[in-house]
């Protein structure tokens, strides 16, 4: 296959641009290495389409508000409530305080399942007592 002069020039332009960008990335990497030399920081410059995995360890803190915050818990005591995340902050609040401290609301959902059963009622009641605690 023969290449004409235009194809060769276009290819050379692409190579020149890639080399220029690679040199700029190399300079940026060196600048970052010298700037963060006192820290335990690893600077990498992956090739195009090379996957990079990064792991972040961070502590999450939640602020208790409303009725949950009225009593300071003892060490090891469980705090129970709703945890609401807004942006990067977490808040723990009582269910009744949800509409006060956020724009969220609650609702009740009732669900009823209807299943056709042709067996004896006593057998059904016995099986349900084996599964659930309070069957009348």
DRENDO-1510 file (C-alpha; in Angstrom, 1 decimal, always signed):
<recs>
REC; n; res; u; v; w
REC; 1; UNK; +0.0; +0.0; +0.0 .
REC; 2; UNK; +1.4; +3.4; -1.0 .
REC; 3; UNK; +0.9; +6.5; +1.2 .
REC; 4; UNK; +0.7; +9.9; -0.3 .
REC; 5; UNK; +2.4; +12.9; +1.1 .
REC; 6; UNK; -0.8; +14.2; +2.9 .
REC; 7; UNK; -1.2; +10.9; +4.8 .
REC; 8; UNK; +2.4; +11.0; +5.9 .
REC; 9; UNK; +2.1; +14.6; +7.1 .
REC; 10; UNK; -1.1; +13.9; +9.0 .
REC; 11; UNK; +0.6; +10.9; +10.7 .
REC; 12; UNK; +3.6; +13.0; +11.6 .
REC; 13; UNK; +1.4; +15.7; +13.1 .
REC; 14; UNK; -0.4; +13.1; +15.3 .
REC; 15; UNK; +2.9; +11.7; +16.5 .
REC; 16; UNK; +4.2; +15.2; +17.2 .
REC; 17; UNK; +1.0; +16.1; +19.2 .
REC; 18; UNK; +1.2; +12.8; +21.2 .
REC; 19; UNK; +4.9; +13.4; +22.0 .
REC; 20; UNK; +4.1; +17.0; +23.1 .
REC; 21; UNK; +1.3; +15.9; +25.4 .
REC; 22; UNK; +3.5; +13.1; +26.8 .
REC; 23; UNK; +6.2; +15.6; +27.6 .
REC; 24; UNK; +3.7; +17.9; +29.3 .
REC; 25; UNK; +2.3; +15.0; +31.4 .
REC; 26; UNK; +5.9; +14.0; +32.3 .
REC; 27; UNK; +6.6; +17.6; +33.5 .
REC; 28; UNK; +3.4; +17.6; +35.5 .
REC; 29; UNK; +4.2; +14.3; +37.1 .
REC; 30; UNK; +7.7; +15.6; +38.1 .
REC; 31; UNK; +6.2; +18.8; +39.5 .
REC; 32; UNK; +3.7; +16.8; +41.6 .
REC; 33; UNK; +6.5; +14.4; +42.9 .
REC; 34; UNK; +8.6; +17.3; +44.1 .
REC; 35; UNK; +5.6; +19.2; +45.6 .
REC; 36; UNK; +4.4; +16.2; +47.6 .
REC; 37; UNK; +7.8; +14.6; +48.3 .
REC; 38; UNK; +7.3; +15.0; +52.1 .
REC; 39; UNK; +4.1; +13.0; +52.1 .
REC; 40; UNK; +3.5; +9.3; +51.4 .
REC; 41; UNK; +2.0; +10.1; +47.9 .
REC; 42; UNK; +2.3; +8.0; +44.8 .
REC; 43; UNK; +2.0; +9.8; +41.5 .
REC; 44; UNK; +1.2; +7.6; +38.5 .
REC; 45; UNK; +0.8; +8.5; +34.8 .
REC; 46; UNK; -1.1; +5.6; +33.2 .
REC; 47; UNK; -1.3; +5.1; +29.5 .
REC; 48; UNK; -4.5; +5.7; +27.6 .
REC; 49; UNK; -7.2; +3.1; +28.3 .
REC; 50; UNK; -5.2; +1.6; +31.2 .
REC; 51; UNK; -7.4; +0.9; +34.2 .
REC; 52; UNK; -6.4; +2.4; +37.5 .
REC; 53; UNK; -7.7; +1.2; +40.9 .
REC; 54; UNK; -7.7; +3.6; +43.8 .
REC; 55; UNK; -8.7; +2.8; +47.4 .
REC; 56; UNK; -9.9; +5.5; +49.8 .
REC; 57; UNK; -10.1; +4.9; +53.6 .
REC; 58; UNK; -12.2; +7.4; +55.4 .
REC; 59; UNK; -14.1; +7.6; +58.6 .
REC; 60; UNK; -17.7; +8.4; +58.4 .
REC; 61; UNK; -19.2; +10.6; +61.1 .
REC; 62; UNK; -22.9; +11.2; +61.7 .
REC; 63; UNK; -24.4; +14.0; +63.8 .
REC; 64; UNK; -27.3; +13.2; +66.0 .
REC; 65; UNK; -30.1; +15.8; +66.0 .
REC; 66; UNK; -33.5; +16.2; +67.5 .
REC; 67; UNK; -34.8; +13.7; +70.1 .
REC; 68; UNK; -32.0; +11.3; +69.5 .
REC; 69; UNK; -29.5; +14.0; +70.6 .
REC; 70; UNK; -31.3; +14.9; +73.8 .
REC; 71; UNK; -29.6; +12.0; +75.7 .
REC; 72; UNK; -25.9; +11.3; +75.5 .
REC; 73; UNK; -25.4; +7.6; +75.0 .
REC; 74; UNK; -23.0; +5.6; +77.2 .
REC; 75; UNK; -20.0; +3.8; +75.8 .
REC; 76; UNK; -21.2; +0.8; +73.9 .
REC; 77; UNK; -24.9; +1.9; +74.0 .
REC; 78; UNK; -26.8; +1.5; +70.7 .
REC; 79; UNK; -28.2; +4.7; +69.1 .
REC; 80; UNK; -31.2; +4.0; +67.0 .
REC; 81; UNK; -32.9; +6.3; +64.5 .
REC; 82; UNK; -32.9; +7.2; +60.8 .
REC; 83; UNK; -29.6; +8.1; +59.1 .
REC; 84; UNK; -30.1; +10.7; +56.5 .
REC; 85; UNK; -27.3; +11.6; +54.0 .
REC; 86; UNK; -27.3; +15.1; +52.4 .
REC; 87; UNK; -24.3; +15.9; +50.2 .
REC; 88; UNK; -21.4; +14.6; +52.3 .
REC; 89; UNK; -23.0; +14.9; +55.8 .
REC; 90; UNK; -24.8; +12.3; +57.8 .
REC; 91; UNK; -27.5; +12.9; +60.4 .
REC; 92; UNK; -29.2; +10.5; +62.8 .
REC; 93; UNK; -32.6; +11.5; +63.8 .
REC; 94; UNK; -35.9; +10.1; +65.2 .
REC; 95; UNK; -38.6; +9.1; +62.7 .
REC; 96; UNK; -40.8; +11.8; +64.1 .
REC; 97; UNK; -38.1; +14.5; +63.5 .
REC; 98; UNK; -37.7; +13.6; +59.8 .
REC; 99; UNK; -40.1; +16.3; +58.5 .
REC; 100; UNK; -38.6; +18.9; +60.9 .
REC; 101; UNK; -34.9; +18.5; +60.0 .
REC; 102; UNK; -35.3; +17.5; +56.3 .
REC; 103; UNK; -37.7; +17.9; +53.4 .
REC; 104; UNK; -38.4; +14.2; +53.4 .
REC; 105; UNK; -41.7; +12.8; +54.6 .
REC; 106; UNK; -42.9; +9.3; +55.7 .
REC; 107; UNK; -45.9; +7.3; +54.6 .
REC; 108; UNK; -47.5; +4.0; +55.6 .
REC; 109; UNK; -47.9; +1.2; +53.1 .
REC; 110; UNK; -50.3; -1.6; +53.8 .
REC; 111; UNK; -50.0; -4.8; +51.8 .
REC; 112; UNK; -52.3; -7.8; +51.7 .
REC; 113; UNK; -51.5; -11.0; +50.0 .
REC; 114; UNK; -54.3; -13.3; +48.8 .
REC; 115; UNK; -53.4; -16.9; +48.2 .
REC; 116; UNK; -55.9; -19.5; +47.2 .
REC; 117; UNK; -55.8; -22.5; +49.6 .
REC; 118; UNK; -58.0; -25.6; +49.3 .
REC; 119; UNK; -56.6; -27.6; +52.3 .
REC; 120; UNK; -58.0; -27.9; +55.9 .
REC; 121; UNK; -57.8; -24.7; +58.0 .
REC; 122; UNK; -56.3; -26.5; +61.0 .
REC; 123; UNK; -53.3; -27.6; +58.9 .
REC; 124; UNK; -52.8; -24.1; +57.6 .
REC; 125; UNK; -52.9; -22.7; +61.2 .
REC; 126; UNK; -50.4; -25.3; +62.4 .
REC; 127; UNK; -48.0; -24.5; +59.6 .
REC; 128; UNK; -48.3; -20.8; +60.2 .
REC; 129; UNK; -47.6; -21.3; +64.0 .
REC; 130; UNK; -44.4; -23.1; +63.1 .
REC; 131; UNK; -43.2; -20.1; +61.0 .
REC; 132; UNK; -44.6; -17.1; +63.0 .
REC; 133; UNK; -44.8; -16.4; +66.7 .
REC; 134; UNK; -48.2; -14.9; +67.0 .
REC; 135; UNK; -50.9; -16.7; +65.0 .
REC; 136; UNK; -54.5; -16.6; +66.3 .
</recs>
